[in-house]
C-alpha cells in the first residue's frame, strides 16, 4: 500500500549523524527493525551486499556499517554514539559481519540479512534504502512484504500451510480483533511459492496482547515504527502533482508555507500548530549545528576537507553579500556533516548544506527571523513532496541530480517564500533550478561525501538563489515543474550505475581519490 510522501518523513529529515542519509540514517533504521524482529536480543547479524550494487563499495566509508550497528544497539540516528557503534556492539558481544557476493541485485541499496537472537533463533530479511533515509522491508524469510517503518507491524510467521488453513487463520484473526477495541489499518496474508505464510497486522499502536493465544503455531514478530510521521490507510493525499498543488493554492489563496502546513497536517493526522512547531524545532537544530560548526576549532580526523568556512572572513571576495552568506552557510553545514555532528537531511545528508545554507544566507541579508525561516523550510518541503512522489532522492538511483539537484529546487521555493512570493512563483523557481542540473552525476572522492559534494552544494545553492529571483521577476520557466521532475526521473534512469554513488567512475576512480582512500583507511586502522 503506497503512502503519500510526508515532509517530515521523506523530505526534511531525518535528524541524524552524517555522513549519508541513504547509507547511515537508512542503515540505522534497518538496524532498528532487525532489533525489533529479534525482540531486542540480537547476538549476530551477517549482511550480504551484491558487488553489482552501491553498498559493496560504500558501506564502510559512507557509514552503513556503523549505522547498522547503531540501529541494532537501539540508538537513534542522531545519537552521538552512532559513529562508534561497531566498537560498542563488539563490546556488547554482538557479532556483525559483512559479505560481498556476486549475486545479482535489482536495487543498488539492497541489504540481505541473516540474524540470530540470544536463544539461537534465526531469521532472514531483505531491505532496501530508497533515498533520504527512507527504507522498505521487502522480504521476511522468503515471503514478500511491504513495510516502510510507518506502522507498528505485528507479524505471525505461520510456516508451511495449505491455502485453506492459512485463510482460516486470517479470518479468525479478523474476527478476534473485531471483538476488541483495537484499531488497525490492515491485515495482510502473504506467502511465497513454497506456501510458507505470514500474517501481517499494520496499526498505529502496539497490538500487545489483544489477540491472546489465538495463533499458537509459528512465531510472532513485533516490529516498531521508525518514522516520525505514522502511515494512515485512509489518507489519499491533498495533491499529487504541482498542477494540483497550484489549483488548491489559488482556490484557497494559500501562501507556499500555508499549503505545506495543510498538506502535512492531513498526511500526519496532526494539527496545523503541531506541523509548524515540528518545523520550528528542526530550524532550531539547524541553527545550533551551524553555530557549533562555526565555533569549532579542532579537526575531525576521518575526513578529506578540514575546516574552511572561517577562511571566508579574511578573504578578499567580490561584493555580493547574499551569495557570500549562502556559501558560508552551506560550508558550515557540510563541515558539520563531515565531522559527525547532528544535521538534518534536506532531503539527503549529501545535500544537507543547500536548503539550510541558502535560506539562512538569504535570511541574514533580508533580516528575516525564526518564523520566516520556518515558513521557508515548509515551502522547501512542499517541492520535495512532488519530487518524492515522482522521482527519487537517492544518488545511487538517480545521480547527484537526485540529491543536490532536488535540494536546489527546494531551496529556490524557500527563497521565494522568504521574498513573499506565491505558490506559482515557488513552483516556477523550483522548475528552473531543476532544469539547470539535469544529469549531474554522483562520484564522491575516496568514498567520502565531501568532494565534489561541497562544491555541488554551493553551486546548487547559488543556482537556487538566482532562479528564485528570476521567478519573482517574472521570467518564463517554459517547462512546468511536473514535466521537469518527469525529465529528471528519466535522466536518472539513464545515468550509468558507475556514476551513481558506487565509486566506480568519474572523480572516484582517479589516482588522487584512490590515494586519499588509502590514507584514510590506514589512519582508521
C-alpha positions as CSV (number, residue, x, y, z in Angstrom):
1,X,0.0,0.0,0.0
2,X,1.6,3.3,-1.1
3,X,1.7,6.0,1.4
4,X,1.9,9.6,0.1
5,X,5.1,11.4,0.9
6,X,5.5,13.2,4.2
7,X,7.5,16.4,4.6
8,X,9.0,15.1,7.9
9,X,9.5,11.5,6.7
10,X,10.6,11.9,3.2
11,X,11.8,15.4,2.6
12,X,13.1,17.4,5.7
13,X,14.8,14.8,7.8
14,X,15.9,12.5,9.3
15,X,17.7,14.4,12.1
16,X,20.9,12.4,12.1
17,X,24.7,12.0,12.4
18,X,26.5,12.1,9.0
19,X,27.8,11.3,6.5
20,X,25.0,9.9,4.4
21,X,21.2,9.6,4.7
22,X,20.7,6.7,2.3
23,X,23.7,4.9,3.9
24,X,24.0,6.0,7.5
25,X,20.4,7.0,8.6
26,X,18.7,4.3,6.5
27,X,21.1,1.8,8.0
28,X,20.2,2.9,11.5
29,X,16.6,2.4,10.7
30,X,17.3,-1.0,9.2
31,X,19.2,-2.0,12.3
32,X,16.4,-0.8,14.5
33,X,13.9,-3.1,12.6
34,X,16.3,-6.0,12.9
35,X,16.5,-5.3,16.6
36,X,12.7,-5.4,16.8
37,X,12.5,-8.6,14.8
38,X,14.8,-10.3,17.3
39,X,12.9,-9.0,20.3
40,X,15.8,-6.7,21.3
41,X,18.1,-9.6,21.8
42,X,20.4,-9.7,18.8
43,X,23.5,-11.9,19.0
44,X,24.7,-12.0,15.4
45,X,23.9,-10.5,12.0
46,X,25.5,-11.2,8.7
47,X,24.8,-8.7,6.0
48,X,25.2,-9.6,2.3
49,X,25.9,-6.9,-0.3
50,X,25.9,-7.6,-4.0
51,X,29.1,-6.5,-5.9
52,X,26.7,-5.1,-8.6
53,X,25.2,-2.6,-6.2
54,X,26.3,0.5,-4.4
55,X,26.8,-0.9,-0.9
56,X,29.6,-3.2,-1.8
57,X,32.0,-0.3,-2.3
58,X,30.4,2.3,0.0
59,X,29.2,0.5,3.1
60,X,32.3,1.4,5.1
61,X,33.2,4.9,4.0
62,X,29.6,6.2,3.9
63,X,28.5,4.9,7.3
64,X,26.3,1.9,6.5
65,X,28.4,-0.4,8.7
66,X,28.3,1.7,11.9
67,X,24.7,2.8,11.1
68,X,23.6,-0.8,11.1
69,X,25.4,-1.4,14.4
70,X,23.8,1.7,15.9
71,X,20.3,0.6,15.0
72,X,20.9,-2.9,16.3
73,X,22.1,-1.4,19.6
74,X,18.9,0.7,19.7
75,X,20.5,4.1,19.1
76,X,18.6,6.9,17.4
77,X,20.0,8.3,14.1
78,X,21.2,11.5,15.9
79,X,22.8,9.7,18.9
80,X,26.4,10.8,19.3
81,X,27.4,7.2,19.7
82,X,26.4,6.3,16.1
83,X,30.0,6.7,14.7
84,X,31.4,4.4,17.4
85,X,28.6,1.8,17.2
86,X,30.6,-1.0,15.7
87,X,33.1,-0.9,18.7
88,X,30.2,-0.6,21.2
89,X,28.4,-3.6,19.6
90,X,31.6,-5.7,19.8
91,X,32.0,-4.9,23.5
92,X,28.3,-6.0,23.9
93,X,29.2,-9.4,22.3
94,X,27.1,-8.7,19.2
95,X,28.8,-10.0,16.1
96,X,28.2,-8.0,12.9
97,X,29.7,-9.4,9.7
98,X,29.7,-8.1,6.1
99,X,29.9,-10.3,3.0
100,X,30.3,-9.2,-0.6
101,X,28.7,-11.6,-3.1
102,X,28.4,-11.9,-6.8
103,X,24.6,-12.5,-6.6
104,X,22.6,-10.2,-8.9
105,X,20.6,-7.4,-7.3
106,X,17.6,-5.4,-8.5
107,X,18.3,-2.4,-6.3
108,X,21.6,-0.6,-5.7
109,X,20.9,-0.3,-1.9
110,X,19.9,-3.9,-1.2
111,X,20.5,-5.3,2.3
112,X,20.2,-9.0,2.8
113,X,20.5,-10.0,6.4
114,X,20.7,-13.3,8.3
115,X,20.2,-12.7,12.1
116,X,20.2,-14.7,15.3
117,X,18.9,-13.9,18.8
118,X,20.4,-14.9,22.1
119,X,18.4,-18.1,22.1
120,X,19.8,-19.2,18.8
121,X,16.6,-18.4,16.8
122,X,17.4,-17.2,13.3
123,X,15.6,-15.2,10.6
124,X,16.4,-13.8,7.2
125,X,15.2,-10.5,5.8
126,X,15.7,-8.3,2.8
127,X,15.5,-4.5,3.0
128,X,16.3,-1.6,0.7
129,X,17.3,2.1,1.2
130,X,15.3,4.2,-1.2
131,X,16.9,7.6,-0.5
132,X,16.9,10.4,2.1
133,X,16.9,7.8,5.0
134,X,13.7,6.1,3.8
135,X,13.7,2.3,3.8
136,X,11.5,-0.6,2.8
137,X,11.4,-4.2,4.2
138,X,10.7,-6.4,1.1
139,X,11.0,-9.9,2.5
140,X,10.8,-11.7,5.8
141,X,12.2,-15.2,5.3
142,X,11.4,-15.7,1.7
143,X,7.9,-14.2,1.9
144,X,7.3,-10.8,0.2
145,X,6.1,-8.0,2.5
146,X,5.9,-4.2,2.2
147,X,6.9,-2.2,5.3
148,X,8.2,1.3,5.3
149,X,8.6,2.0,9.0
150,X,5.4,4.0,9.4
151,X,3.4,1.4,11.2
152,X,3.5,-0.9,14.2
153,X,3.9,-4.2,12.3
154,X,2.8,-7.4,14.1
155,X,3.9,-10.4,12.1
156,X,2.9,-14.0,12.7
157,X,5.2,-16.5,10.8
158,X,2.7,-19.3,10.1
159,X,5.1,-21.7,8.3
160,X,4.1,-24.1,5.6
161,X,0.3,-24.4,5.4
162,X,-2.5,-25.4,2.9
163,X,-4.0,-22.3,1.5
164,X,-7.4,-23.0,3.0
165,X,-6.0,-23.4,6.5
166,X,-4.0,-20.1,6.1
167,X,-7.1,-18.3,5.1
168,X,-9.0,-19.6,8.1
169,X,-6.2,-18.3,10.4
170,X,-6.6,-14.9,8.6
171,X,-10.4,-14.9,9.1
172,X,-10.1,-15.9,12.7
173,X,-7.7,-13.0,13.3
174,X,-10.1,-10.5,11.7
175,X,-12.9,-11.9,13.9
176,X,-10.8,-11.8,17.1
177,X,-9.8,-8.2,16.5
178,X,-13.3,-7.1,15.8
179,X,-14.3,-8.2,19.3
180,X,-11.7,-5.8,20.8
181,X,-11.4,-2.1,20.8
182,X,-8.0,-2.3,19.0
183,X,-7.9,-0.2,15.9
184,X,-5.8,-1.3,12.9
185,X,-5.4,-0.2,9.3
186,X,-4.8,-3.5,7.5
187,X,-4.4,-7.3,7.9
188,X,-2.4,-9.0,5.1
189,X,-1.9,-12.6,4.4
190,X,1.3,-13.2,2.4
191,X,3.0,-16.3,1.1
192,X,5.8,-17.5,-1.2
193,X,5.9,-20.2,-3.9
194,X,6.6,-22.8,-1.2
195,X,3.3,-22.0,0.6
196,X,5.0,-20.5,3.6
197,X,2.6,-18.0,5.0
198,X,2.8,-15.0,7.3
199,X,0.1,-12.7,8.7
200,X,0.9,-9.0,9.0
201,X,-1.2,-6.5,11.0
202,X,-0.5,-2.8,10.4
203,X,-1.6,-0.4,13.1
204,X,-0.8,2.9,14.7
205,X,-0.5,1.4,18.2
206,X,1.2,-1.7,19.6
207,X,-1.0,-4.8,19.3
208,X,0.2,-6.0,22.7
209,X,-1.9,-9.0,23.9
210,X,-5.1,-8.0,22.2
211,X,-5.4,-11.4,20.4
212,X,-4.2,-13.5,23.3
213,X,-3.2,-17.0,22.3
214,X,-5.3,-17.2,19.1
215,X,-2.3,-18.2,17.0
216,X,-0.4,-20.9,18.7
217,X,1.8,-22.1,15.8
218,X,4.6,-20.2,14.3
219,X,6.5,-17.2,15.6
220,X,5.4,-13.6,16.4
221,X,7.5,-10.6,15.5
222,X,6.6,-7.1,16.9
223,X,8.3,-4.5,14.6
224,X,8.3,-0.9,15.9
225,X,7.8,2.1,13.6
226,X,11.0,4.1,12.8
227,X,9.5,7.1,11.1
228,X,8.4,10.4,12.8
229,X,5.0,10.5,11.0
230,X,2.9,7.4,11.0
231,X,1.1,5.9,8.0
232,X,-2.6,6.1,7.6
233,X,-4.7,3.8,5.4
234,X,-7.5,6.3,4.7
235,X,-5.4,9.3,3.7
236,X,-5.3,9.7,-0.1
237,X,-3.3,12.9,-0.4
238,X,-4.2,16.5,-0.7
239,X,-2.4,16.7,-4.1
240,X,-0.1,14.5,-6.1
241,X,1.2,16.9,-8.7
242,X,2.4,20.5,-8.9
243,X,-0.6,21.3,-11.1
244,X,-3.0,20.1,-8.4
245,X,-1.0,21.9,-5.8
246,X,-1.3,25.2,-7.7
247,X,-5.1,24.8,-8.2
248,X,-5.6,24.3,-4.4
249,X,-3.4,27.3,-3.5
250,X,-5.2,29.6,-6.0
251,X,-8.6,28.5,-4.9
252,X,-7.9,28.9,-1.2
253,X,-5.5,31.8,-1.6
254,X,-2.7,30.0,0.3
255,X,0.9,31.0,0.6
256,X,3.5,28.2,0.0
257,X,4.1,27.6,3.7
258,X,0.3,27.5,4.4
259,X,-0.2,24.9,1.8
260,X,2.7,22.9,3.2
261,X,1.1,23.0,6.7
262,X,-2.3,22.0,5.4
263,X,-0.8,19.0,3.5
264,X,1.4,17.7,6.4
265,X,-1.4,18.1,8.9
266,X,-3.7,15.9,6.8
267,X,-0.9,13.5,6.0
268,X,0.2,13.0,9.6
269,X,-3.1,13.4,11.3
270,X,-1.7,16.3,13.4
271,X,-2.8,19.9,13.9
272,X,-1.5,22.9,11.9
273,X,0.2,24.2,15.0
274,X,2.0,20.8,15.6
275,X,3.3,20.9,12.0
276,X,4.6,24.4,12.5
277,X,6.2,23.6,15.8
278,X,7.9,20.5,14.5
279,X,9.5,22.5,11.7
280,X,10.4,25.2,14.2
281,X,12.3,22.6,16.2
282,X,14.1,21.5,13.0
283,X,15.1,25.1,12.3
284,X,16.5,25.4,15.8
285,X,18.5,22.2,15.4
286,X,19.9,23.6,12.2
287,X,20.8,26.9,13.8
288,X,22.6,25.1,16.7
289,X,24.5,23.0,14.3
290,X,25.7,26.0,12.2
291,X,26.7,27.9,15.4
292,X,28.6,24.9,16.7
293,X,30.3,24.4,13.3
294,X,31.4,28.0,13.2
295,X,32.8,27.8,16.8
296,X,34.6,24.5,16.2
297,X,38.4,24.8,16.3
298,X,39.6,21.2,16.4
299,X,39.7,18.9,13.3
300,X,37.8,15.7,12.9
301,X,40.4,13.1,11.8
302,X,38.5,10.9,9.4
303,X,37.7,13.4,6.7
304,X,39.2,14.8,3.5
305,X,38.5,18.5,3.9
306,X,39.4,20.3,7.1
307,X,37.7,23.5,8.4
308,X,37.4,26.1,5.7
309,X,34.3,28.3,6.3
310,X,36.4,30.6,8.6
311,X,38.6,31.5,5.6
312,X,35.7,33.4,4.0
313,X,36.1,36.1,6.7
314,X,39.7,37.0,5.8
315,X,39.4,36.6,2.1
316,X,39.0,39.5,-0.3
317,X,35.8,38.5,-2.0
318,X,33.7,40.1,-4.7
319,X,30.9,42.2,-3.4
320,X,27.6,40.3,-3.2
321,X,26.6,39.7,0.4
322,X,23.8,37.3,-0.2
323,X,25.9,34.8,-2.2
324,X,28.8,35.1,0.3
325,X,26.4,34.3,3.2
326,X,25.0,31.4,1.2
327,X,28.4,30.0,0.6
328,X,29.3,30.3,4.3
329,X,26.1,28.7,5.4
330,X,26.4,25.7,3.1
331,X,30.1,25.2,4.0
332,X,29.3,25.3,7.7
333,X,26.6,22.6,7.3
334,X,28.8,20.4,5.2
335,X,31.6,20.7,7.7
336,X,29.2,19.7,10.5
337,X,28.2,16.6,8.5
338,X,31.7,15.6,7.8
339,X,32.7,15.9,11.5
340,X,29.8,13.7,12.7
341,X,27.7,16.5,14.2
342,X,23.9,16.4,14.2
343,X,22.4,17.5,10.9
344,X,19.1,17.5,9.2
345,X,18.9,15.7,5.8
346,X,17.1,18.1,3.5
347,X,16.4,16.0,1.5
348,X,19.6,14.0,2.0
349,X,22.8,14.2,4.0
350,X,24.9,14.6,0.9
351,X,22.9,17.7,0.0
352,X,22.3,18.9,3.6
353,X,24.0,22.3,3.1
354,X,21.8,23.5,0.2
355,X,18.4,24.2,1.7
356,X,19.6,25.4,5.2
357,X,22.7,27.2,3.9
358,X,20.8,29.1,1.2
359,X,17.8,30.0,3.3
360,X,20.0,31.1,6.3
361,X,22.3,33.1,4.0
362,X,19.3,34.9,2.4
363,X,17.7,35.4,5.8
364,X,20.8,37.2,7.1
365,X,20.6,39.8,4.3
366,X,16.8,40.1,4.5
367,X,17.0,40.3,8.3
368,X,14.4,37.5,8.5
369,X,13.7,35.9,11.8
370,X,12.9,32.4,13.0
371,X,9.2,32.5,11.9
372,X,10.2,33.4,8.4
373,X,12.8,30.6,8.3
374,X,10.2,28.1,9.5
375,X,7.9,29.2,6.7
376,X,10.7,29.0,4.1
377,X,11.6,25.5,5.2
378,X,8.0,24.4,4.9
379,X,7.9,25.9,1.4
380,X,11.0,23.9,0.5
381,X,9.4,20.8,1.8
382,X,6.4,21.4,-0.4
383,X,8.5,21.0,-3.5
384,X,10.2,17.9,-2.0
385,X,6.8,16.2,-1.7
386,X,6.3,16.2,-5.5
387,X,9.9,15.1,-6.2
388,X,9.5,12.2,-3.7
389,X,6.3,11.1,-5.4
390,X,7.5,11.1,-8.9
391,X,11.3,10.7,-8.8
392,X,13.9,9.9,-6.2
393,X,16.3,11.5,-3.7
394,X,18.8,8.6,-3.9
395,X,22.1,9.4,-5.6
396,X,22.5,5.6,-6.0
397,X,19.4,5.6,-8.3
398,X,19.5,9.0,-10.0
399,X,22.9,10.5,-9.6
400,X,23.6,13.8,-7.8
401,X,20.8,15.5,-9.6
402,X,18.5,13.5,-7.3
403,X,20.3,14.8,-4.2
404,X,21.8,18.3,-4.8
405,X,19.5,18.9,-7.8
406,X,16.4,18.2,-5.7
407,X,17.7,20.4,-2.9
408,X,18.3,23.2,-5.3
409,X,14.7,23.2,-6.4
410,X,13.5,23.0,-2.8
411,X,15.8,25.9,-1.8
412,X,14.6,28.0,-4.7
413,X,11.0,27.7,-3.4
414,X,12.1,28.5,0.1
415,X,13.8,31.7,-1.2
416,X,10.5,32.7,-2.9
417,X,8.7,32.2,0.4
418,X,11.3,34.4,2.1
419,X,10.7,37.1,-0.5
420,X,6.9,36.9,-0.1
421,X,6.2,35.1,-3.3
422,X,3.3,32.9,-4.4
423,X,2.9,29.2,-4.8
424,X,3.1,29.6,-8.6
425,X,6.4,31.5,-8.3
426,X,7.8,28.9,-5.9
427,X,6.9,26.1,-8.5
428,X,8.4,28.1,-11.3
429,X,11.6,28.8,-9.4
430,X,11.9,25.1,-8.5
431,X,11.4,24.0,-12.1
432,X,14.1,26.4,-13.4
433,X,16.5,25.3,-10.7
434,X,16.0,21.6,-11.6
435,X,16.3,22.2,-15.3
436,X,19.8,23.6,-14.8
437,X,21.2,20.5,-13.0
438,X,19.7,17.5,-15.0
439,X,22.3,14.8,-15.5
440,X,24.6,15.7,-12.6
441,X,26.5,12.5,-11.6
442,X,27.4,11.2,-8.2
443,X,31.2,10.4,-8.0
444,X,32.5,11.0,-4.4
445,X,36.2,11.1,-3.9
446,X,37.6,8.4,-1.7
447,X,34.2,7.1,-0.7
448,X,33.5,10.2,1.4
449,X,30.6,12.6,1.0
450,X,32.9,15.6,0.8
451,X,34.4,16.1,-2.6
452,X,32.9,17.2,-5.0
453,X,29.9,17.3,-2.7
454,X,30.8,20.6,-1.1
455,X,31.2,22.3,-4.5
456,X,28.0,20.9,-5.8
457,X,26.1,22.0,-2.7
458,X,27.5,25.6,-3.2
459,X,26.7,25.5,-6.9
460,X,23.2,24.3,-6.3
461,X,22.6,26.9,-3.5
462,X,23.7,29.7,-5.8
463,X,21.5,28.2,-8.6
464,X,18.5,28.3,-6.2
465,X,19.2,31.9,-5.3
466,X,19.3,33.0,-8.9
467,X,16.3,31.1,-10.1
468,X,14.2,32.3,-7.2
469,X,15.0,35.9,-8.2
470,X,14.2,35.2,-11.8
471,X,10.9,33.7,-10.9
472,X,10.0,36.7,-8.7
473,X,11.0,39.0,-11.6
474,X,8.6,37.1,-13.9
475,X,10.9,35.1,-16.1
476,X,9.3,32.3,-18.1
477,X,10.1,28.8,-16.7
478,X,8.9,27.3,-20.0
479,X,8.8,23.7,-18.7
480,X,6.4,23.2,-15.8
481,X,7.6,21.6,-12.7
482,X,5.7,18.3,-13.2
483,X,7.4,17.8,-16.6
484,X,10.8,18.8,-15.2
485,X,10.6,16.2,-12.5
486,X,9.5,13.6,-15.0
487,X,12.5,14.5,-17.1
488,X,14.8,14.2,-14.0
489,X,13.5,10.7,-13.3
490,X,14.0,9.7,-16.9
491,X,17.6,11.1,-17.0
492,X,18.3,9.4,-13.7
493,X,17.3,6.0,-15.1
494,X,19.7,6.6,-18.0
495,X,22.8,7.6,-15.9
496,X,25.2,4.6,-15.8
497,X,25.3,2.7,-12.5
498,X,29.1,3.5,-12.2
499,X,28.2,7.2,-11.9
500,X,25.5,6.7,-9.2
501,X,27.4,6.8,-6.0
502,X,29.2,3.5,-6.5
503,X,32.7,4.8,-6.5
504,X,33.4,3.1,-9.9
505,X,33.8,6.1,-12.2
506,X,34.4,9.8,-12.5
507,X,36.4,11.5,-9.8
508,X,36.0,8.4,-7.6
509,X,38.4,6.4,-9.9
510,X,41.2,8.9,-10.2
511,X,44.6,8.3,-8.7
512,X,44.3,11.1,-6.1
513,X,41.0,9.7,-5.0
514,X,42.5,6.3,-4.5
515,X,45.5,7.7,-2.7
516,X,43.2,9.6,-0.3
517,X,41.1,6.5,0.3
518,X,44.2,4.5,1.2
519,X,45.4,7.2,3.6
520,X,42.1,7.5,5.4
521,X,41.7,3.7,5.7
522,X,45.3,3.4,7.1
523,X,44.6,6.2,9.6
524,X,41.4,4.5,10.9
525,X,43.1,1.1,11.5
